[in-house]
């Protein structure tokens, strides 16, 4: 154990945490909310033991604030006494600051001096607005590059946000259309509010390590800084500005001041879920960015208000006077940036004698940007695509100008403000973002040509660029193209791309392949990957593995996983821990937590609170909350609102909502005029429901088809209602619709229906059946075949013996797997006791002895038939999957053409396969001799109690042979 370097500090931390009554887990969870510095159990333990001190004062402040808040909350409850004076004293910041300073590596007088002032050129007040991205206005002799600033209506809001961020650290984000004036407004705000702070300007699309280190150094000296992020989208992403980097910067009380075009912000910001999803659903595509979720976003309108125009009238700068006179429907900043002028220059250039080729070049560049390529575009890429915009007969009549002339026209700065194509390097261009935004806002904008999207996918080179192109293709419903782009980025380890790939594969029914990507995400530390692995294991009934991944996601700061853990703790009777985790999740606005507390409120008949909580969860797409909110409305007599919500939840697969709609249909059928015919009544009910479906469809909620109670009940079965799934499957089976029956049984099995579970565990031989061969002599299994089969019988017996010692008489459940052979037997046998199971094991032994003594393994009872079926499946798996084991089993036996012909074994060793009927759900009850199907087929000895009765007395095995195990 490492020596305690700071024993006094460690003792103080131990006393603080002990007297607070808080667990380390609770402190860790609380540190991951409200923009605090994230703490971990390892860090806290190290502080308690005196082995280390906090790296920054902000880290210690986080611990003190958590203890103060949570202790105060606990003390305010009726069951708690008021905080003592000693409690108040121990959270005295002055005392803790003295302890912190005493732990400094060298306690020199220099630490007590004021923070050294940074060089003047590094301060906010010395910043150059042009270098920070403020656009110049039109050229005019004798005037500054940018005109005087006109106060915007949002200035007080921006100032207040910057002051708040300077106190605790945080990010302030100005959003708006291109040329709305975001960069100038942000620049002027930091000049007013934070002029004396150091200014850091990290380069776009680069690591933030040096920025974090600079902020940390300033924080350790008691200072802070402003971090300038114009066009924030170029700074976001893994390895750059992500949630973890943001937490570290905010922990150093850094003020991040950013701008972002509205189109970019909307594509990344949180949005309401359009379709409800179940509480067992996977975390799928998330367009939102965690940095944006933490930002104080302030919108800046493009068009100026009347007060702003009035303030402009007081200005004498000729550029402002001209903008005020001519801006018309445009904003002042928009006019000053030449946005409308360049838009008209581009859109009106396709005429004879004009610049049709220049128009095509700009169109190609704009569409490449719309395809997700936000970086510089090489000349060769733009020119290779521009001819696609000149393919019509009318274009040929325009007589396009030469390429060099067209490129010169597109890159000209006609009024000294901006250009259609902005040079950003040698033979590198970027379209004026105003053109991209205006075209995206147009209802008549043409779709991006497929050739351009293909070129964007091929050109994208960085992980973030491929991700951006993939998102654009995905939103255009070009899923195959999106997958190509995402895969290239995902293979390189981009978390967002991996999540997209997993979601696309899941949509295509490839859950195993999706899980492989979630595992890669989880191993890379991504909490969403961990959550999805937990959901997968939970759906498989593997609670321990689910808990492991959910706990890791929770410890990584993903509070949605805390709600999942809360459910597990509640099921185990650990209600205090469950409530604690749900409370943390509720603070983070996790849908599962809103749903849980909505349930409690409803049980207490507090419908108003239940409605509020359910609505919060339903707005985020929680399926069960949507159904329960409908129940609240129904209890209040709000029938139409309730029915509409049932439609939404039913469309997401909630069978409770489907049942409710079926019941509502039946209820309607009881109240009708005596002279109303059944046909008219059905038409009226169908019309009523159809109106609801039409409304839901218009809102993008669901495309409904069911129109009657019968249809709703069928949909309930289709979506997992255990009470009707198996019966519906049986109906399909008898009608010859085997694929539909199979799907019903699969869903019922997932819900734990024993007969359906057993249906999918019946023995199936591996590999492809070999072609039939003509035999001159009666067929005999080869020595190598029998050797592998004997080994399979012995392995099955040994495994069953090991399991029997553990389960003895305990029934097998649908959730259990890999418990010897007992979970692979038909469900009718799952309740049999230990003695029955010993006899089943002896069936494997008897057949293995037959082979050892030179006899063919011909079953003599139902139990031996089942043992041989399982052993043949096992033997075929050995030869298919582990041929080296097969070689070991058959060592010394000669190789022959008919080796390992398991299909012929299955045909030759059995008189019939009646025992396999027990696996078929539609044959339920066939083991009963009085069952009409049993009598029709003339089967016998299928009841578990009859499994070990010999088929013929003359072939019965000796009753005194005993048991090998």
KEZAPA-794452 format. One record per residue (C-alpha): residue in one letter; y, z, x. Coordinates in steps of 0.1 Angstrom, whole numbers, padded with zeros to 4 digits, always signed. Layout:
! residues N
AYZX;...
***
This chain:
! residues 965
X+0000+0000+0000;X+0034-0009+0013;X+0057+0020+0024;X+0084+0030+0000;X+0116+0018+0016;X+0139+0031-0012;X+0123+0064-0024;X+0154+0077-0041;X+0160+0045-0060;X+0123+0043-0070;X+0123+0078-0083;X+0154+0071-0104;X+0138+0040-0119;X+0106+0058-0127;X+0125+0086-0144;X+0146+0061-0164;X+0116+0042-0177;X+0095+0073-0184;X+0123+0090-0204;X+0131+0058-0223;X+0096+0056-0237;X+0095+0019-0231;X+0065+0000-0217;X+0070-0025-0189;X+0058-0053-0212;X+0086-0045-0237;X+0112-0045-0210;X+0099-0078-0196;X+0100-0094-0231;X+0135-0081-0238;X+0148-0095-0205;X+0139-0130-0217;X+0164-0130-0245;X+0202-0130-0248;X+0209-0148-0215;X+0197-0119-0194;X+0181-0121-0159;X+0144-0124-0165;X+0123-0095-0151;X+0086-0093-0145;X+0060-0065-0144;X+0056-0070-0106;X+0093-0066-0100;X+0096-0035-0122;X+0065-0019-0105;X+0080-0026-0071;X+0113-0010-0081;X+0094+0020-0095;X+0075+0025-0063;X+0106+0021-0041;X+0091-0008-0023;X+0120-0031-0031;X+0155-0031-0047;X+0170-0056-0071;X+0180-0088-0055;X+0212-0089-0074;X+0233-0063-0092;X+0229-0084-0124;X+0191-0078-0123;X+0196-0040-0123;X+0223-0044-0151;X+0196-0062-0172;X+0173-0032-0169;X+0201-0007-0177;X+0213-0027-0207;X+0177-0030-0222;X+0170+0007-0218;X+0204+0016-0233;X+0200-0007-0263;X+0164+0000-0271;X+0167+0037-0265;X+0197+0038-0288;X+0179+0019-0315;X+0150+0043-0313;X+0172+0073-0313;X+0190+0061-0344;X+0159+0063-0365;X+0154+0094-0388;X+0123+0104-0369;X+0142+0105-0336;X+0166+0131-0322;X+0200+0120-0309;X+0203+0110-0273;X+0208+0139-0250;X+0237+0142-0226;X+0212+0137-0197;X+0201+0104-0213;X+0237+0092-0214;X+0243+0103-0178;X+0213+0085-0164;X+0226+0052-0177;X+0260+0058-0161;X+0268+0025-0143;X+0287+0042-0116;X+0257+0063-0106;X+0234+0033-0106;X+0258+0012-0086;X+0259+0039-0060;X+0220+0039-0059;X+0220+0001-0056;X+0246+0001-0028;X+0226+0028-0009;X+0197+0004-0008;X+0216-0023+0009;X+0200-0034+0042;X+0230-0022+0061;X+0255+0001+0044;X+0286-0010+0063;X+0322-0006+0053;X+0323-0044+0048;X+0303-0040+0016;X+0330-0018+0001;X+0358-0043+0007;X+0369-0068-0019;X+0352-0102-0021;X+0365-0126+0005;X+0387-0152-0011;X+0372-0187-0010;X+0392-0215+0006;X+0419-0228-0017;X+0404-0264-0019;X+0372-0249-0034;X+0391-0232-0063;X+0393-0246-0098;X+0431-0248-0096;X+0428-0272-0067;X+0403-0296-0083;X+0411-0333-0086;X+0406-0344-0122;X+0399-0380-0112;X+0371-0369-0089;X+0357-0348-0117;X+0354-0378-0140;X+0386-0378-0160;X+0394-0415-0167;X+0427-0430-0155;X+0450-0445-0181;X+0466-0479-0177;X+0484-0487-0145;X+0522-0482-0147;X+0545-0480-0117;X+0559-0446-0110;X+0535-0428-0132;X+0506-0404-0124;X+0471-0418-0127;X+0465-0397-0159;X+0491-0390-0185;X+0503-0355-0195;X+0478-0335-0214;X+0482-0332-0252;X+0468-0300-0266;X+0437-0305-0287;X+0429-0284-0318;X+0397-0271-0302;X+0415-0257-0271;X+0416-0221-0283;X+0379-0222-0291;X+0371-0236-0257;X+0393-0210-0240;X+0376-0182-0259;X+0341-0195-0250;X+0350-0197-0213;X+0364-0162-0213;X+0331-0149-0230;X+0310-0168-0205;X+0330-0154-0176;X+0321-0119-0187;X+0283-0123-0190;X+0276-0158-0176;X+0267-0187-0198;X+0271-0224-0205;X+0299-0240-0225;X+0293-0276-0236;X+0318-0300-0251;X+0302-0328-0271;X+0317-0359-0287;X+0317-0396-0288;X+0324-0416-0257;X+0362-0416-0249;X+0368-0387-0272;X+0385-0368-0243;X+0357-0344-0235;X+0361-0344-0197;X+0399-0340-0198;X+0397-0312-0224;X+0371-0293-0203;X+0391-0298-0171;X+0423-0285-0186;X+0405-0255-0202;X+0391-0243-0169;X+0425-0247-0153;X+0440-0224-0179;X+0413-0198-0181;X+0395-0197-0147;X+0419-0212-0121;X+0410-0187-0093;X+0372-0190-0094;X+0353-0211-0069;X+0342-0245-0083;X+0307-0259-0076;X+0300-0296-0084;X+0263-0304-0078;X+0255-0341-0076;X+0237-0355-0106;X+0199-0360-0107;X+0194-0336-0078;X+0179-0301-0072;X+0200-0271-0081;X+0186-0249-0053;X+0217-0250-0032;X+0238-0243-0063;X+0217-0213-0072;X+0219-0200-0037;X+0257-0203-0036;X+0260-0186-0070;X+0237-0158-0058;X+0257-0152-0026;X+0289-0150-0046;X+0273-0126-0071;X+0261-0103-0043;X+0297-0101-0031;X+0308-0092-0066;X+0322-0127-0074;X+0313-0156-0096;X+0319-0193-0099;X+0324-0223-0122;X+0298-0251-0121;X+0311-0284-0133;X+0286-0307-0151;X+0303-0338-0165;X+0277-0359-0184;X+0252-0331-0186;X+0223-0354-0194;X+0222-0365-0158;X+0216-0329-0146;X+0188-0319-0171;X+0151-0318-0164;X+0123-0301-0145;X+0133-0295-0109;X+0169-0297-0118;X+0187-0278-0145;X+0160-0263-0167;X+0156-0230-0185;X+0145-0211-0154;X+0175-0223-0133;X+0199-0216-0161;X+0186-0180-0163;X+0191-0175-0126;X+0226-0189-0127;X+0236-0169-0158;X+0221-0138-0141;X+0247-0144-0114;X+0275-0145-0141;X+0281-0182-0133;X+0301-0202-0158;X+0286-0236-0165;X+0311-0260-0180;X+0296-0293-0192;X+0303-0324-0213;X+0278-0347-0231;X+0282-0377-0253;X+0272-0370-0289;X+0245-0395-0290;X+0228-0378-0260;X+0233-0344-0275;X+0218-0353-0308;X+0187-0368-0291;X+0181-0336-0273;X+0193-0308-0296;X+0172-0288-0320;X+0166-0304-0354;X+0150-0292-0387;X+0113-0302-0389;X+0109-0329-0416;X+0072-0321-0424;X+0057-0287-0428;X+0029-0277-0404;X+0003-0250-0404;X+0004-0218-0385;X-0026-0231-0366;X-0009-0262-0356;X-0004-0273-0320;X+0030-0273-0303;X+0038-0310-0302;X+0067-0332-0293;X+0100-0313-0290;X+0131-0333-0287;X+0152-0303-0281;X+0162-0291-0246;X+0162-0253-0238;X+0194-0256-0219;X+0212-0270-0249;X+0197-0243-0271;X+0214-0217-0248;X+0247-0236-0247;X+0279-0227-0266;X+0284-0263-0280;X+0319-0273-0292;X+0324-0306-0308;X+0354-0327-0300;X+0363-0354-0327;X+0370-0389-0315;X+0398-0395-0341;X+0428-0372-0336;X+0440-0349-0363;X+0475-0349-0378;X+0486-0319-0357;X+0473-0335-0326;X+0492-0368-0334;X+0523-0347-0341;X+0520-0331-0306;X+0516-0366-0291;X+0549-0377-0307;X+0567-0351-0285;X+0555-0368-0253;X+0576-0394-0235;X+0550-0409-0212;X+0550-0446-0221;X+0512-0448-0222;X+0510-0421-0248;X+0539-0437-0268;X+0520-0470-0267;X+0487-0453-0278;X+0504-0436-0307;X+0519-0468-0318;X+0487-0489-0317;X+0457-0466-0319;X+0452-0473-0357;X+0417-0461-0366;X+0409-0451-0330;X+0416-0418-0312;X+0444-0415-0287;X+0420-0408-0258;X+0398-0436-0270;X+0428-0460-0269;X+0439-0447-0235;X+0404-0453-0221;X+0406-0490-0234;X+0374-0485-0254;X+0385-0506-0285;X+0400-0532-0262;X+0368-0537-0242;X+0347-0536-0274;X+0366-0565-0288;X+0366-0583-0255;X+0328-0582-0254;X+0321-0589-0291;X+0345-0618-0294;X+0335-0637-0262;X+0308-0660-0277;X+0327-0692-0283;X+0331-0726-0267;X+0353-0721-0237;X+0348-0684-0238;X+0323-0663-0219;X+0289-0665-0238;X+0269-0659-0206;X+0291-0629-0197;X+0285-0616-0233;X+0248-0620-0227;X+0249-0601-0194;X+0267-0572-0210;X+0243-0573-0240;X+0213-0570-0216;X+0229-0541-0198;X+0238-0523-0230;X+0202-0528-0244;X+0187-0516-0212;X+0208-0484-0216;X+0197-0481-0252;X+0161-0484-0239;X+0165-0452-0219;X+0176-0465-0185;X+0206-0443-0179;X+0209-0449-0141;X+0223-0478-0122;X+0210-0513-0131;X+0205-0539-0104;X+0220-0573-0108;X+0186-0590-0106;X+0173-0570-0136;X+0203-0578-0158;X+0204-0615-0149;X+0166-0618-0154;X+0170-0607-0190;X+0203-0622-0201;X+0188-0656-0208;X+0170-0640-0237;X+0204-0637-0255;X+0211-0674-0251;X+0180-0689-0267;X+0194-0702-0300;X+0205-0737-0307;X+0240-0724-0313;X+0240-0708-0278;X+0233-0741-0262;X+0263-0757-0279;X+0285-0730-0264;X+0280-0744-0229;X+0276-0710-0212;X+0297-0706-0180;X+0281-0703-0145;X+0264-0670-0136;X+0289-0660-0109;X+0318-0666-0132;X+0301-0646-0160;X+0295-0616-0137;X+0330-0617-0125;X+0343-0617-0161;X+0321-0588-0171;X+0331-0567-0142;X+0369-0573-0144;X+0393-0545-0151;X+0418-0564-0173;X+0443-0535-0179;X+0435-0512-0151;X+0415-0487-0171;X+0378-0496-0173;X+0354-0526-0173;X+0325-0538-0194;X+0302-0534-0164;X+0311-0506-0141;X+0301-0511-0104;X+0282-0480-0091;X+0269-0494-0058;X+0261-0526-0041;X+0247-0550-0067;X+0244-0520-0091;X+0260-0517-0125;X+0263-0494-0155;X+0276-0506-0189;X+0307-0489-0203;X+0291-0460-0223;X+0316-0466-0251;X+0298-0499-0258;X+0264-0482-0259;X+0276-0455-0283;X+0295-0479-0307;X+0265-0502-0309;X+0242-0473-0316;X+0264-0461-0344;X+0265-0495-0361;X+0243-0500-0391;X+0240-0537-0383;X+0231-0533-0346;X+0201-0555-0337;X+0169-0539-0324;X+0164-0538-0287;X+0143-0569-0278;X+0107-0561-0268;X+0112-0580-0236;X+0140-0556-0226;X+0119-0526-0234;X+0090-0540-0214;X+0114-0546-0185;X+0128-0510-0189;X+0092-0496-0187;X+0085-0517-0156;X+0118-0508-0139;X+0119-0471-0145;X+0111-0454-0111;X+0119-0417-0114;X+0100-0392-0135;X+0130-0385-0156;X+0138-0422-0161;X+0103-0430-0172;X+0104-0400-0196;X+0137-0412-0211;X+0124-0448-0215;X+0092-0434-0231;X+0113-0413-0256;X+0133-0444-0266;X+0101-0464-0272;X+0085-0436-0291;X+0115-0434-0315;X+0113-0471-0320;X+0077-0466-0330;X+0064-0485-0301;X+0038-0460-0293;X+0016-0480-0269;X+0046-0489-0248;X+0058-0453-0249;X+0024-0441-0238;X+0025-0464-0208;X+0059-0450-0197;X+0049-0414-0204;X+0016-0417-0185;X+0034-0429-0153;X+0057-0398-0155;X+0030-0374-0166;X+0007-0383-0137;X+0035-0372-0114;X+0037-0339-0132;X+0066-0343-0156;X+0061-0315-0183;X+0079-0334-0211;X+0059-0365-0205;X+0026-0346-0205;X+0035-0330-0238;X+0042-0364-0253;X+0009-0378-0239;X-0010-0349-0254;X+0007-0354-0288;X+0000-0391-0289;X-0036-0386-0280;X-0038-0359-0307;X-0024-0383-0333;X-0052-0407-0323;X-0079-0381-0328;X-0085-0376-0291;X-0082-0338-0291;X-0104-0334-0260;X-0082-0358-0240;X-0051-0340-0253;X-0065-0307-0242;X-0069-0320-0206;X-0031-0326-0205;X-0024-0292-0220;X-0045-0277-0192;X-0025-0295-0166;X+0007-0283-0182;X-0007-0247-0183;X-0017-0248-0147;X+0018-0260-0138;X+0032-0229-0155;X+0043-0247-0187;X+0042-0222-0216;X+0037-0249-0243;X+0006-0261-0226;X-0007-0225-0225;X+0001-0220-0262;X-0017-0252-0272;X-0048-0241-0252;X-0047-0208-0270;X-0045-0226-0304;X-0074-0248-0294;X-0096-0219-0285;X-0085-0200-0316;X-0095-0229-0338;X-0129-0229-0321;X-0133-0191-0328;X-0130-0182-0291;X-0105-0154-0295;X-0107-0140-0260;X-0098-0173-0244;X-0071-0178-0269;X-0056-0144-0262;X-0057-0151-0224;X-0036-0183-0227;X-0012-0168-0253;X-0006-0138-0232;X+0002-0160-0202;X+0026-0180-0223;X+0042-0149-0236;X+0046-0135-0201;X+0062-0168-0191;X+0089-0161-0217;X+0076-0182-0247;X+0081-0157-0276;X+0063-0180-0300;X+0031-0170-0282;X+0041-0134-0289;X+0037-0140-0326;X+0002-0154-0320;X-0007-0123-0300;X+0007-0101-0327;X-0018-0117-0351;X-0047-0109-0328;X-0036-0073-0324;X-0032-0069-0361;X-0067-0082-0367;X-0080-0056-0343;X-0062-0028-0361;X-0036-0024-0334;X-0008-0025-0358;X+0019-0008-0337;X+0016-0034-0309;X+0014-0062-0335;X+0047-0050-0352;X+0064-0047-0318;X+0055-0083-0308;X+0065-0096-0343;X+0098-0078-0339;X+0104-0095-0306;X+0095-0129-0321;X+0118-0123-0350;X+0147-0117-0327;X+0139-0150-0311;X+0137-0167-0345;X+0100-0177-0342;X+0088-0192-0375;X+0056-0171-0375;X+0077-0139-0374;X+0099-0149-0403;X+0066-0157-0422;X+0051-0123-0414;X+0082-0103-0424;X+0085-0124-0455;X+0050-0114-0465;X+0060-0077-0461;X+0092-0082-0482;X+0072-0100-0509;X+0046-0072-0511;X+0075-0047-0515;X+0088-0069-0544;X+0120-0076-0524;X+0122-0112-0535;X+0157-0118-0522;X+0147-0108-0486;X+0114-0126-0489;X+0132-0158-0500;X+0156-0155-0470;X+0128-0150-0445;X+0105-0176-0459;X+0133-0201-0460;X+0141-0195-0423;X+0104-0203-0415;X+0102-0232-0439;X+0133-0248-0424;X+0114-0249-0390;X+0084-0265-0406;X+0061-0235-0413;X+0036-0247-0439;X+0024-0214-0452;X+0059-0201-0455;X+0068-0232-0475;X+0040-0224-0499;X+0049-0188-0502;X+0086-0196-0508;X+0074-0217-0537;X+0055-0186-0549;X+0088-0166-0548;X+0105-0193-0568;X+0077-0194-0593;X+0079-0156-0598;X+0116-0160-0606;X+0110-0188-0631;X+0124-0215-0608;X+0096-0240-0617;X+0111-0273-0605;X+0121-0258-0571;X+0086-0242-0567;X+0068-0274-0575;X+0089-0294-0551;X+0080-0270-0523;X+0043-0271-0533;X+0045-0309-0529;X+0059-0306-0494;X+0033-0280-0483;X+0005-0300-0499;X+0016-0330-0480;X+0012-0310-0448;X-0024-0301-0457;X-0020-0267-0474;X-0049-0265-0499;X-0034-0234-0515;X-0004-0256-0525;X-0028-0283-0537;X-0046-0258-0559;X-0013-0246-0572;X-0003-0282-0581;X-0036-0287-0598;X-0031-0255-0618;X+0004-0265-0628;X-0010-0298-0641;X-0037-0279-0661;X-0010-0255-0673;X+0010-0284-0686;X-0020-0297-0704;X-0021-0266-0725;X+0014-0270-0739;X+0018-0302-0758;X+0026-0315-0792;X-0003-0315-0817;X+0003-0352-0824;X+0005-0362-0787;X-0026-0382-0776;X-0044-0373-0744;X-0033-0406-0729;X+0004-0399-0736;X+0000-0363-0723;X-0016-0376-0690;X+0012-0402-0687;X+0039-0376-0693;X+0024-0352-0666;X+0019-0380-0642;X+0055-0392-0647;X+0068-0357-0641;X+0049-0353-0609;X+0058-0388-0597;X+0094-0379-0600;X+0088-0349-0577;X+0069-0371-0553;X+0097-0397-0553;X+0123-0371-0544;X+0101-0357-0516;X+0095-0391-0503;X+0132-0400-0503;X+0138-0369-0482;X+0112-0380-0457;X+0089-0351-0467;X+0058-0368-0478;X+0043-0400-0492;X+0023-0386-0521;X-0006-0403-0540;X-0022-0376-0561;X-0012-0376-0597;X-0036-0353-0616;X-0053-0320-0613;X-0085-0337-0603;X-0068-0355-0575;X-0052-0323-0562;X-0085-0305-0562;X-0100-0333-0543;X-0071-0332-0518;X-0077-0295-0515;X-0113-0302-0504;X-0101-0329-0481;X-0078-0305-0464;X-0103-0277-0457;X-0108-0256-0488;X-0142-0241-0479;X-0150-0235-0516;X-0151-0272-0524;X-0155-0291-0491;X-0193-0289-0489;X-0198-0298-0525;X-0175-0328-0522;X-0195-0338-0491;X-0227-0335-0510;X-0212-0358-0537;X-0202-0384-0512;X-0237-0382-0496;X-0254-0388-0529;X-0231-0418-0535;X-0240-0433-0502;X-0205-0426-0487;X-0220-0411-0456;X-0189-0413-0434;X-0168-0394-0459;X-0195-0369-0464;X-0196-0364-0426;X-0159-0357-0425;X-0162-0331-0453;X-0190-0313-0434;X-0170-0314-0402;X-0140-0297-0419;X-0162-0272-0436;X-0179-0264-0403;X-0145-0257-0386;X-0138-0232-0414;X-0171-0214-0407;X-0194-0227-0434;X-0229-0219-0420;X-0247-0248-0435;X-0221-0273-0423;X-0220-0257-0388;X-0258-0260-0385;X-0256-0296-0397;X-0237-0305-0365;X-0261-0285-0343;X-0293-0303-0352;X-0312-0318-0323;X-0300-0352-0311;X-0315-0371-0282;X-0292-0381-0253;X-0290-0417-0241;X-0297-0450-0257;X-0330-0457-0273;X-0350-0481-0251;X-0364-0513-0266;X-0399-0511-0282;X-0426-0520-0257;X-0461-0534-0266;X-0489-0512-0253;X-0523-0526-0246;X-0537-0490-0248;X-0527-0461-0270;X-0494-0446-0257;X-0495-0416-0235;X-0465-0397-0220;X-0463-0400-0182;X-0468-0370-0159;X-0430-0370-0151;X-0421-0370-0188;X-0444-0340-0195;X-0432-0322-0164;X-0395-0323-0175;X-0405-0314-0211;X-0425-0284-0199;X-0394-0273-0179;X-0372-0277-0210;X-0396-0256-0231;X-0396-0228-0204;X-0358-0229-0200;X-0353-0226-0238;X-0378-0197-0239;X-0362-0178-0210;X-0327-0182-0225;X-0339-0170-0259;X-0355-0139-0243;X-0322-0130-0226;X-0303-0133-0258;X-0328-0114-0279;X-0324-0083-0258;X-0287-0084-0267;X-0286-0094-0304;X-0320-0080-0316;X-0318-0079-0354;X-0281-0088-0357;X-0275-0120-0378;X-0261-0151-0361;X-0226-0161-0373;X-0210-0195-0376;X-0185-0187-0348;X-0212-0180-0322;X-0224-0205-0297;X-0247-0205-0267;X-0269-0176-0278;X-0303-0190-0268;X-0318-0213-0294;X-0309-0191-0323;X-0275-0206-0331;X-0291-0241-0329;X-0316-0234-0357;X-0309-0242-0393;X-0286-0217-0410;X-0314-0204-0432;X-0329-0186-0402;X-0297-0169-0390;X-0305-0136-0407;X-0341-0133-0394;X-0349-0101-0374;X-0361-0095-0339;X-0398-0099-0346;X-0393-0133-0362;X-0373-0143-0332;X-0400-0132-0308;X-0425-0154-0326;X-0400-0183-0324;X-0399-0178-0286;X-0437-0178-0285;X-0436-0213-0300;X-0418-0226-0269;X-0444-0208-0247;X-0474-0221-0266;X-0462-0257-0263;X-0454-0252-0225;X-0490-0238-0221;X-0504-0269-0238;X-0488-0291-0212;X-0498-0268-0183;X-0534-0270-0195;X-0535-0308-0198;X-0530-0310-0235;X-0503-0329-0254;X-0477-0306-0270;X-0485-0313-0306;X-0469-0288-0330;X-0493-0267-0351;X-0466-0250-0373;X-0430-0254-0385;X-0417-0231-0357;X-0434-0253-0330;X-0419-0284-0346;X-0384-0270-0344;X-0391-0257-0308;X-0403-0292-0298;X-0372-0309-0314;X-0349-0286-0294;X-0369-0290-0262;X-0369-0328-0265;X-0331-0327-0269;X-0328-0305-0238;X-0352-0327-0218;X-0332-0358-0226;X-0300-0340-0216;X-0316-0331-0183;X-0326-0367-0174;X-0293-0381-0187;X-0268-0355-0172;X-0286-0339-0143;X-0312-0364-0128;X-0315-0342-0097;X-0329-0314-0118;X-0353-0338-0134;X-0365-0349-0100;X-0370-0313-0090;X-0390-0306-0122;X-0413-0336-0116;X-0417-0332-0079;X-0449-0349-0067;X-0455-0368-0099;X-0458-0406-0096;X-0429-0428-0109;X-0440-0450-0138;X-0423-0475-0161;X-0425-0453-0192;X-0410-0422-0176;X-0386-0401-0198;X-0391-0422-0230;X-0380-0393-0253;X-0376-0415-0283;X-0413-0425-0283;X-0422-0388-0277;X-0403-0380-0309;X-0422-0406-0328;X-0456-0398-0314;X-0456-0359-0312;X-0447-0353-0349;X-0465-0361-0381;X-0431-0360-0399;X-0396-0347-0395;X-0393-0327-0427;X-0380-0296-0408;X-0348-0315-0400;X-0340-0316-0437;X-0330-0280-0434;X-0299-0291-0415;X-0287-0313-0443;X-0262-0295-0465;X-0271-0316-0496;X-0307-0304-0492;X-0297-0268-0497;X-0326-0249-0512;X-0353-0274-0501;X-0372-0246-0484;X-0379-0230-0518;X-0413-0243-0532;X-0398-0242-0567;X-0369-0265-0557;X-0373-0299-0574;X-0364-0318-0541;X-0392-0298-0523;X-0416-0307-0550;X-0405-0343-0550;X-0411-0347-0513;X-0442-0325-0512;X-0429-0305-0482;X-0443-0271-0472;X-0437-0242-0448;X-0400-0247-0446;X-0390-0212-0457;X-0384-0190-0425;X-0412-0166-0435;X-0436-0195-0434;X-0425-0211-0401;X-0454-0196-0381;X-0482-0204-0406;X-0506-0231-0391;X-0506-0265-0408;X-0544-0265-0406;X-0567-0236-0401;X-0590-0256-0378;X-0561-0260-0353;X-0546-0225-0356;X-0539-0207-0323;X-0557-0175-0315;X-0540-0146-0333;X-0547-0122-0305;X-0530-0143-0278;X-0501-0119-0276;X-0466-0125-0264;X-0456-0136-0229;X-0422-0120-0232;
***
